């Protein structure tokens, strides 16, 4: 799971990485918030593609755009 916390203490919906090539979304979709993002990874770890999905997820939920103040992303 990747949890994003904004400097003011608020959070954006989780990104959950599941190891595998296919998954049964109906096993868990009813228990998760609709905005939680679930992605698959062969290894169960992040990779280039998942990093881009995560970045787009953060941009979407922080409403970042060219016309708004810059944001700084710190990853630990």
Secondary structure as the mmCIF struct_conf table of DSSP 4:
data_model
#
loop_
_struct_conf.conf_type_id
_struct_conf.id
_struct_conf.beg_label_comp_id
_struct_conf.beg_label_asym_id
_struct_conf.beg_label_seq_id
_struct_conf.end_label_comp_id
_struct_conf.end_label_asym_id
_struct_conf.end_label_seq_id
STRN STRN1 UNK A 2 UNK A 5
TURN_TY1_P TURN_TY1_P1 UNK A 7 UNK A 8
BEND BEND1 UNK A 9 UNK A 9
STRN STRN2 UNK A 11 UNK A 19
BEND BEND2 UNK A 20 UNK A 21
HELX_RH_3T_P HELX_RH_3T_P1 UNK A 25 UNK A 27
TURN_TY1_P TURN_TY1_P2 UNK A 28 UNK A 28
HELX_RH_3T_P HELX_RH_3T_P2 UNK A 29 UNK A 31
BEND BEND3 UNK A 32 UNK A 32
TURN_TY1_P TURN_TY1_P3 UNK A 34 UNK A 35
STRN STRN3 UNK A 37 UNK A 41
BEND BEND4 UNK A 42 UNK A 45
HELX_RH_AL_P HELX_RH_AL_P1 UNK A 48 UNK A 62
TURN_TY1_P TURN_TY1_P4 UNK A 63 UNK A 63
TURN_TY1_P TURN_TY1_P5 UNK A 66 UNK A 67
BEND BEND5 UNK A 68 UNK A 68
#
